Amino acid sequence: MLNWLLDGSGTVSEIAEALNLRMPHASLALRQLRERNEVSRDEQGSIRGAKHRLNEVGRARLNEDLLSRARQLATQRPEKAEGIVLAQDGAHVMLGYVKPPSSKLLLLPNQGIGAGGALPLSSNGRRGGRWAVQRTKEILWYTLDDFEPTEFPQSLPARGTLTEWTEEVDRIGILRATFLDTSTEWPLSPGTWFTEPANQTPLPQTLTQGKYALGHATGTNILISPQTGVHGHLPVSVNRTIALNAMSKAALVFEDQSAKNASRTLPVNALRYWLRILHPRLSAEKLAAKFEELRAHLVDSSKQSLPVAVQRRIVSDFGKADWRDDEISRINFSGVSQDGGRVLLEWYLQEESMECVVEWPFSIVENKDLLNRLLSSRKCRILLTSEGEYHRLSNASSVLRTEKTLRQAVIQLGRGKQIPLSLLRTTSERSSLNTFEEIPSSALELLSSWDANEGFTRANFTSKTVQIEEQKAMWYALSTFPNGDENWANLNESTAPLAAWIATPSQHRTSRWIRLRSSLPSGWADLLPIEQCETATLISAMPKASLKWSDAALDKTRQRFINNVESIVKYDHFLQDREIGSWMATSVLLASNQLPEEFHSLLIQACSRWLDAPHQSLKVLEALFPIGSPLSSQIEECLLKCRMAAKLHPHDSTLYIWSTLLQRLESNEPLTPEFLRQVMTELPSSWWRAWAGEWLQIQLSSSSGRRWLASTEIPWAALLARPAGERGGIPALPTTYPDGRIALKDILNILLLEDGIGKPGLLDVHDMLATFERGESVHFGRTHPLVGWLARPVDSWPVMGLDVLHQGDAEIGALLYARSFASNLE
């Protein structure tokens, strides 16, 4: 309760509601605090509804609690530490600093200093964090050796690199603070030392979503650009003028400036609402007639004179003014009565759409409803008042208050969240929303730069923008990631589609994709949740996604087409689409080996479309022409199309290499060593391992071949030791593995290889054959400890359990386990 009262006074009911207490319990607790003289009650007037305030005794108790925590925890400070967590209770946190913070706006890290003073993560040890604001007016400074009160440090060393931080620390300042954002738990526990993050985390949108800056957070270069609907109570006229000018660009300005002899212009249409107040019982027709009479006299300079009483009433409520029927950019309240001011605001609320800034010179209390309507209209950037004491307006997005100090103010976001603000010196300074030029170039870059604890690593972003509005939109969107802000995204979808896309919550992405697909640049579909997307959405997103996301989306559409082949017909019109036709074709072809004969014509159509822009060539060829399986008659036409089209594709493409190899194998044409090296480099080994023994000997016979073998890592033992009769071959050319085993004498040139990543695998082939032929024990392999057994009869093998799959090369381990398992079945 004392902690709550630290942020201001409150009645019993207010305290009970805030702390979730029953009224009798809250009343009893306050009575006990009054008896201990830690809380004072306003004795003027009725006791019911009286305000309770924290007094000096209560503050001293809170300070003693803070000091005792510092004595307990601030014992061994790591060399590079700047601050320590003393306690945390929900939104409130107690902190100790060995160096004075530059501002009451505190940037706290999401990770502390590790054991021995080691900094966590990154080269400079500093990453993003979260914002808090100091609650206590002053920092209490104590000596670190005996925790006796001491003075504020006189010298403030420049904060350089961590290696420069060598000055001796002899005191600690303790304070209480409040987090600005409590949506997630702060991971630092009491006793954790930390350094201030170097990368700034975006401030809450209430402080940054506005278009224009009010000023800097005092002690920093962080610009505060509050949302529309600020209520500022500023007694100092200069401060009001500065705040008004800072927010007034392209807005209708209501000001209170002494007009003297200068002319003032007012909108004549405002008199419609004035007449309604004067004559509440007149019909609409009679009111319209009276207005036209006024308008003719005031605007058109009609010779018909108005009654003297009416002229006096107009001057009494609006002063001497030039009444206009056209657009007005400034309205001066000088000479206007309170009733006249109400009329002008009512006219604005009813008839104007442009945003406004208002300097209201009249009472807050007497006009509370009207002022709340103005703030809730989403058209008033800032409402400035100065008459009397401050009174709360419930519809204000934030509150700006100043004492009698030039250019100094406090912006309030709620109880205990008061950020000191230095108002802008000039009206030309504009808000950058604490944003940066760097922005992510793709969704993949965004996702790879994101850390749930630290936020975004801005250094990973490779794109830049110099457009201030784009920076603000993008960095606000990034500040909402990954939870998003659906309302903001809806409002900014048309003007900032990419930022709106980033700010969209996951559950709304599919619907927004339908609207924004054509507006988003390539590379941003990766934010779509694949499992939640309909098939049509997945296919439409593939052209604008990364290869990784597209592959995953293709696999999902393949699964859906196999599970429900009839659904393919629902989307077959996509084949005709210029942008997504090849992706639809890829999805169909990946499911081709599971489709019934009646889909033959659709397969032919999909094959033709796919050949125009092939995706996932390896998987598609394997699906169309399964390795080791004869072709069905309905696939022959697809094969002919693929072979013909392959001739037109680049010579280093999968399609061209496969087609050329197929042709030469079918016609028994000689295969040059150079072409074989291209095949073994570009095509999976499962396609050509039936010929691995022959091709290995060809490469070993030349120096260029041996150099290639030494520089290319291939699990040769797993290719050469396949069981005889195993089905294999390349797509569209099935074959079986030969009976003959490669002999040691055929591969002696392995010993001539230079060192390289490919040599260990080939030495294992040499050693497993050599030890077998010489009757020696099995050697301990380089690529897999049990690789030597592949050269020996399976019935002589030891037990090969699942553990062989996790030792050494995966392909060798898989072959060892599979052959051992198959022998047990026999």
N, C-alpha and C positions, 0 to 999 in steps of 0.2 A: 504494500500500500504506500509506503514511503517512496519507493522507487517510482510508482505511478505519479505521485504528487510532485516529484522532481520536475516534471514537464509542465506543471501548472496546477491551479486550484481546481476544485470540483465539489459538487454537492454529494450527499450520501447516496442518492439514487444514481448519480453519474458514476461514482466509484464502484458501487455494487454491480452496475451493468457492465462496466469495463472489465472488472476482475471476476465476473461470473460468480458473484456472491449473493446470498439472500440478504435482503434489507436489514433484518435484525442483526445478522452477523457483521455486516459492514458497519452498522451503527455502533455495535459493541466495540469493535476493533478501533474505530475512530475515537471513542470515549477513552479507551486505554491509552491511545497515543496522545490525547490531550492531557491526560493525567500525568504522563511522563514528560509533558511539555515539549513533545517533538512535533506536534501539529497544533496550529491555531485555527480558531473558527471566527468568522466575521460575526461580531456581536451586535452590529447595528441592524435593527429591524427584527423580523421574525426568525426564530431558530430554524423553523421549517424552510428548507431550501437554502440555508446559509452555506456559504462557501468555506471549504477547509483548505488551509494552505500549509505547506512545509515551512517550518521556521528554522532558525539557525541551529537549534539543538538537533532537530531532525536531520539537517544537512550534515552536521558533525558526525552523527551516527552512521550515515551512509558513507561518509569519507573514511571513517575508521574501518568499516567493513572492506572498503576498497583497499585500504592500506594493509590490512591483515592478509589479504589474498596476495598482494605484492610481496610481503615478507616471506610468505610460504613458497611462492613459485619462482620469483625472480632471483634465483640464487646463482646458477651457473649459466652465464650468457655465452653462447657461441660467438666466435670472433666477428662474424659478419652480420649479426642480428641487429635489427633496428627496433623491433617491437616484440611484445609477448602478449598472449591471450591470458587474461586473468580469470575470466568467467564468461559464461554465456547463458542467457535465459530467454529463449524465443527470439524476439526481434532485438533484444537488448544485449550488449556485450561490454565487458570491462577490459580495458587495454592498458598496457604500459609501453612507453616509448623512451628510448635512451637518447633520441634526438628529437627536437621539437618538430612536429608535423608542419608542413607548409600551409595547411588550411584545416578548417574544421570539417571539410569534406574529405573523408578518409578512404583511400583505395586499399582494401585488404586482400591478401592473396588467398587462393584456394588450396595452397600447399605450404607447409612450413619448412623450416630448415631441418635437414636430417641429422643423424648422429654425427658427432664430431665437427659440427659446423658445415657439413657438406650441403651444397645447394641442390635442390631437386630439379632435374630436367634442364635442358637447354644450356648453351655455352655461358650465358651470363646469369643463369640461375633465376631469371625473373619472367613470370608469365602473367596472364590475366587474373582477375579476381572479382571482387564485388564491392559495392559502395556502401559506406556507412557515414553517418554525420555525428559529430560530437554533440552530446547533450549538455554537459556541464559547461558553464560559462568560461571557467579557467581550468588549465591543467595544473594539478598539484604535483610539485617537484620535491623529491626526497633523495637523500644520499643513498647510494647502493650498499655501502658498508654497514651502516647502522640505522638506515631509514629514518633519519632526522629531517625535518623540513629544511629546504634549501631554496635558493633563488633560481629563477629562470636562467638557463644558460645564456651567457652574454655573447659568446662567439658562436656563429652558425657555420661550421665548415661546409664547404661545397661538397655536394654529393657526387663523387666521381665514380670510377669503376670500383669493383669490389676489392681489388688489390690496393687501392688508394685509401681504403677505409681502415686506417691504422691508429687514428687518434684515440687516446685513452678515454673510456667512458666511466664517469664517477657518479652519475645521478640517473634517476628514472622519473618520468612524468606519468601520472596515472589519471585516467579519465573514463567516463562512461559514454557510450555511443549507441546509436540505433541504426540497424540495417535499413536501407531504402527499399530493398526487395527481399521479402521473406518467403518467396514461393518455394525455395529450396533450402535445405539445411546446410549450414556452414560446416565444413568438415574438420576445421581446426579445433582441437580440444584444449582445455585450460592447461597452461604450462608450456604450450608450443611457442617457440620463437619464430619470427618471420622477418622477411624483407619486403618492402613495398614493391609490387609488380611494376615492371617497366612498361608493359603493354596495357593501355587503358581499356577498361571494359565499358561498353556503352552505358550511359546513365538511363534511368527509367524514362519511358516515353513521355510521361507528364512533363519532364524537364527538357526534352529534346525534340519532340515531334512538331513543335511550332516552326513557322517559316522565318521568324525574326528573333534575334538575340536581345535579351534585356541587359545582359552583362556577363561578367566572369564570376565564377565561384571564387570568392576572395582568397588570395594566396595562390591561385592557379591560373592557367591560361585556358581553362575549360569554359566554353561558352554555354550559357543556359538559355535555351529556346523553348519556353513553356508552351503547352497546348493552349488553344483558344479557350477563353473563359477565366482569365486571371482576374482576381480582385485585389487591387493594390490600395492600401490605406496609407497615404503618404502626406504627412503634415507639411513637409518642406516643399515649397512651390517649385524650386529648381529641380528637385528629384522627380516631381510629377512631370515637368516638361521633358526631362531626359527620357523617362520611361515612355511617355507618350510618343515622342519623336522616334524612339527605337522601334516601335511597333506600328508606325503609321503608314509605311509605304503601301501605295495603291489601296488605301482604306479611306472610308469616310471618317473625318476627324471631328469629334465633338470636343471643343476645348473651352476653357474659361480664362480668356486673356483680355486684359483691359483694352477696350476698343478705342478709347479717347475720341479722336476725330475721324478715325478710319471707318469706312462703311462696312456694315455687316450684311451678309446675304442669308436669307432663310427660305425654305421651300414653301411655296404658297399652298401646296396640297396638305400641309400640316394643319391648316385652318379648318379642314373638314372635321378633324377630330376635336378641335377646339370648339367648334359650333355644337357638336354632339354633347359636350359637357355643359355648355351654356344653355342649350335647349333640349334636354333629354326627352321631352314629350312630343317634340315636333316630328312629323312624318318624314320619311326619306325624301319625298318630292320637295317639301318645303325647305328642308336642310340643303338640298342641292341648289335650290333657287337662291338661298341666302349666300351659299358659297360662290356661285357665279357672280353675284353682286359684289362680293368682296374681291374676287379675282379681277373683275373688270376695273375696279378702282385701283387696286394695288399693283397689278401687272400691266394691264392694258392702258392705264392712265385715262380711264373714262372720266368725262366731265361731270358725270353724275356723282354728286358728293355723298359720302357716307354720313350717317348721323354722328354727331360729335361724341355721344356716349360710346358708340362702337369704336370710333377711332381711339378714344382714351383707353378703352379696355384692351385694345390690341397693343398699344404702346405700353400699358401697364404690365401685360404678361410677356411681351416679346421685345420691348425696347424699340428704339428707332432702327429700322432695318430696311434693306432692299429686298423685296419679295420676288422670287424667281420661279419660273415655271419649268426651267431646264435643269440639267444636272448640276449638283452642288458638291464640292469636295471638302468644304470645311464649314462647320456650324459653330458659332461662338455663343456660349451661354452668357456672356457679359451683358447685363441689362435685362436678362430673362428672369421671370419669376419662377418659383418652384412649380406652379401650375403650368406655366409655359414650357418648362423643361420636360415635364411629364408628357405634354402633348407632342413635343418633338421626338421623344423616344418612342411614343406610341406610333407616330407616323413611320418612323424607321422600321419598327418591328412589323408593321402591316404591309409596307409598300416597297421596301428596299431589299435587295439581295446581296449587295456588296458588303464585305466585312467592315467593321468599324472599330475605332478606339474612342473611349469616352472618358472625359474628365468631368466628373459629376460634382458640382459645388454645393449640392443641397444635402439634406438629411438622409442618412441610410435607413433609420428605423421607420420613418414616415413613408418611405418609398420601397420598402423591402420586397413586396410582391413584384413590382415593376422591374426592379433591378435583378431579381432572380430570374424573371422571364428573359431579360436581356442576356444574362449569362448562359442560360440554357438554350438559347436560340442557335448556338454554334456559329454566330456571325460576329460576336463581340470578342475581339482579341484580348483586350484588357479594359477593365473598368477601374478608374482611379477616383478615390474619394478622399476627402480631407476634413469634412465637417464633423465636429464632435469626436467621441470615442469610437474605436473600431467595434463594429458589430458583424457577426458572422453571417455570410450569405451562403445558404446551403448548396447552391448550384455552382459555386466557384470551383474550378478545376484545381487551383492552387491560390495561395494568398501571399501577397507581397507587402511587407511592412517595413517602415523605417522609423528610427528615432530622429532627433534633430541633428543629423550628421549628413554632410554633403556627400552624395553619390554612394552612400553605404545603405544597404537594405538587407532584409532576410526574406527568403522565399520559403513558405511553409507548405509541406505536403501532407501534413497531418500532425497529430500530437507527437511531440518529441522529434520531429523531422524538420529542423529549421536550418537552411543552408545559407550562410552569409554570402551576400552578393555585392559585387562592385558594379554599379551601373555604368553603361558605356559612356566614354567621354565624348564621342562624336556619333552622329546619326548615320555615318557612312559605314560603320562596322556592321557586318552582317554575320549571321550565325552560320557556322560550319557544322553544327550539330555534333561536335566532337567526333567528326568523321575523318576519313582518310581517303586518299586517292586510290589506294590499293583495294581492289574488289576481286572476288573469285571469277575465274574465266569459265568455269563449268561446275556442274553439280558434283562431279567426281573430285575436283579440287576443293570445293567447299567441304565435302564430307571427310576428305583426308586431312583437312586442316582443323577439324573440330575435335575438341576434347571435352568430355562431359564435366570435368572439374575445372578446367582452365579456360574454356571458351575457344575462340579462334586464334590461330597463330597467323597473324597478319602477314608475316614475312613469306608465307607460302603462296600468297595470292599473286598471280602473274599479270592480271589486267589492271589498268588504271583508267580513271575518268577524272576530267577536270571540271565537269559540270557539277556545281554545288548541289543543285536539287537532286541530281542522280545519286550523289554521294550520301545525302541525307536519307533518301529513300532506301538505298541499299543497306546502309549501316543500321538503320532502324530495323529493317527486315532481319538482318543478321542478328541483331540483339534479341529477337524473339525466338530464334532457332534453339531447340527443335520443336518447342510447343506451338509456336506461331501466334498470330493475332488475326483471327478471321475477320473481325470488323474492320480493322485497318486495311487488310488485303482487299476487302470488298470496295472500300472507298477509293483505293489507289489502283485498282485493276486496270483502268483505262489509261491512266497517265504514267504509271510505272509498272508495266506488266511483269517484268522480271523480279522486281522487289516484292510485288504482291505474291508472285509464285513462291518465293523463298519464305514469305511470312505466312503462307497457308498451312494450317494444321494438317497433319497426315490424313485424318478422316475426311477432309474436304478436298484433297488434291485431285481425285479423279474427276469431280464435277468441274473444278476450275480448269483442268487440262482441256476439257472439251471447249471451253470458252477461249483459252489463251494459246492453244496449240500453234496457231499460225503466227502469233506475236512473239513467241519465245525463240531465242537464238538456239542454235544447235548445241547439244551437250548438256541440256538441263532436264531431260526427262528422267534422269536417274533418281530424282526425288519422289517419283511415283512408287507407291508400295505395290510390288508385283502381285502379292497374294490377294490384295483387295481390288485389283483392276479387272474389269471385264476383258474378254479376249480382244474385242475391237479396240479398246483403249491401249492395250499392250502393243498391238500391231501398229497403231497410228503413232505410238511414241518411239518405236525402234529407230527411225531415221534421225531422231534428235537426242539419242542416248549414246553413252559410251559403249565400247565393244563388250565390256564386262556385263553391263546391265542388259544389253541387247541379247547376249548369249543366254543369260538367265531367263529373259522374257521369252525367247524362242523355245527354250526347254519347257517352259510352262505351257505355251500354246501347243507344243507337240503332245504333252501329256493330256491336255484337254481334248485335242482332236482324236487321240487314240481312245480315250474313255468314252467319247461321244462323237463318232464319225459323222453323224448327221449334222452336227453343228458346222462342219466345213461348208456345207451348202449355204448356210446363213451368211457366210463371209466371202463367198467365192467372187463377188463383185469387186472385192479389193484387188483382185488380180489385174483389173483394168486401170487401177489408179497409178498415175505416173510416179508418185512419191513412195507409196507403200506397197506397190504391186510385187516387187522383188522380195520384200519381207514376208508377205503373205505366201508367196510361192515357196520360200524357204521353210515356213512352218508346215505347209502341206507335204513337201518332199521329205522332211524329217520324220513324218509319220507314214511315209509311203509303204514301208514293209508290213504295216498293219491294216492297210486299206483293202476292202473287197474289190472284186473285178469291176463292179459297176462304176467305180471311180477312175477307170482307165482314161477316159477322155479328159477328166479334170487334171489327172497327173501329167498328161501330155501338155496341156495348157500351162500348168504350173512350171513344168520343165522349161518350156520356151521362155516364160517370163523370168525365171531364175537365171537363165544363161545370159540375159541382158546385163545383170548386175549380181553375180553370185555372192552369197554370204555363206559362211560355214561350209566351205567346199568339202573339207575332209569328211564331216559328219553327213552331209547330203549324199556324197558318193557312196559312203558305207551303207546308208539307209536305202538308197536306190538299188545298189548292187552289192548285197551282203558278202563279205569276204568268205571264201570257201564254199559258197552256195551257188548252184546253177541258176541262170536267169529264167524268169517266167516269160512267156511269149509277149505279155502286155508291157513288159519293161524294155523289150528289144527296141521299140521305137524311141524311147527315152535315151537309150544308149547311143543310137545312131545320131540323135540330135546333139548329145553331149560331145561326141567325137568330132562331129563336123564343126561345132561352135568353138571347140578348144583350139583349133588352128588359128583362130582370130584373136585369141587372148595372149597376153604378154608371156614371153618364153620362160619367165621365172614364176609364173602362176601355178598353183596346185593343179588346176584343170589342164593346162598345157603339158606339164610334166607327166601327169597320170596318163593322158591320152597318148603321148609319144612313147612312153614305156609300154603301154598296152599294145600298141601297134608293132613295136619291135620284138616283143616277146612272142606275139602271135605269128609273126613272119620269120622268126628266128634270125633277125638281123643282128649283126654284131653290136655290142654295147661298149662304147668308148669309156675309158676310165674317167674322163671328165664328166660325162653324162651320168655315170654311176654315182660319182661323188655328189652331183646335184640331187639325184634321186634320194640317196641316203641322208642328205642334209634336210631336204624339204618335206619328204614323205615319212609317215610314221613307220617305225621298224616292223610293226605287225603286218605291213603290206608287203615287205620284201624279204623277210627273214627266211622264207623258203629257199632263197638263192644266196643267203648270207655267206656260206662257205666258199662258193665259187667267186663271189664278188670280193671277198676278203683277200683271196689269193691274187686276184688281179691287181689290187691296190698295193699289196706287199711286193709285187714284182717291179715297181718303179719307185724312184726316189721321191717324185712328186706325190705318189700315192702314200708312201710311208710318212711323209711330212703331214699329209692330211689326216691320216690315222692317228698320229701322235697329238694332233691339235683338236680332235673331235672325240667327245666322250660318248661312247656307245656300249651298252652292256652285252658285249659279244658272246660271252658264255651262255647267256639266256637265249641267244638267237641260234647258236650252233648246236645246242644240246636238246633240241626239241625231239619228242618221241617220233619215230618213223610212222608215217601214215596220218599224222595230224593234219587236219584241213587248214589250208591257208591260201595265199595268193593275194593279188591286188583286186580291187573292185572290178567286176566283170570278167575276171580271169581266175577261176578257182584252180587250185592245185593241191598236192599233198607233199608232206616233207619226205625227202629221199631217205632210202635205207642206209646208204653209205655214210660213214662217219669221216669227218675230216681227220687226217693223220698228222702226227707231229712233224713229219718231214715236209708237209705242205706249208707249214707256217713258221719255219725256222727263221725267216727274215724278220720276225717280230723282234728278235734280239738286236736288230740293226736300228730300231726306232730311236729317235731322239726323245729326250724327256718332254712330257706334255701331259695334259689331262686325260688323253686317250690311252696312254701307255699302260697304266695299272690294269685296266680291263683286259688288254691283250696279253700281258704277262701272266694273268690268271689263266687265260686259255692255254698258253704255252705250258705252264706248270701243271695244270690239271691233266693234260695229255701226256706230258713227260713222266710224271709220277705214276700214272696208270700203266703206260707201256713198259716202264722199268720195274714195276712191281713194288714201288716205294709207297710209303704211307701218304695219306692225303695231306696236301699242303694247306696251311692257314691262309685263306684268301685275302686279297687286298680290297676287292670290291664287296665281298661278302665272306665271312669266315668259313662257310661251308660250301663255297663254290666248287671246290675240287671234287665233290661227290657227283657232280653232273656228268663226269666222264666215266662213271662206273655203273654197273648194273644196279637197278633199284633195289633188288632183293638183298644187296650188301649194305644198304644205307642204314644208319642209325634212325631212331625215331625222329621225325620232323614235325614238331608241334607248331602251334600258331606263333610261337616266339620267333621262328625263322623269318616271318613277315616283317618283323621290326628290327632286323639286323642287316646292316649294309644296304646294297642296292635293292630297291623294291621289286624290280622285274625279276632279278635272280631269286630273291626270296619267294616270290609268287610261284615260280617254276618249280623250285624245290618242294614247296608244300603241295602243289597240285600233283606232281608226279608221285610223291609219297602217298598221298591220299588215294590216287587212282590205283596204285599197286595193292593197297589194302582191300579195295573193292574186288579185285580179281581173285 
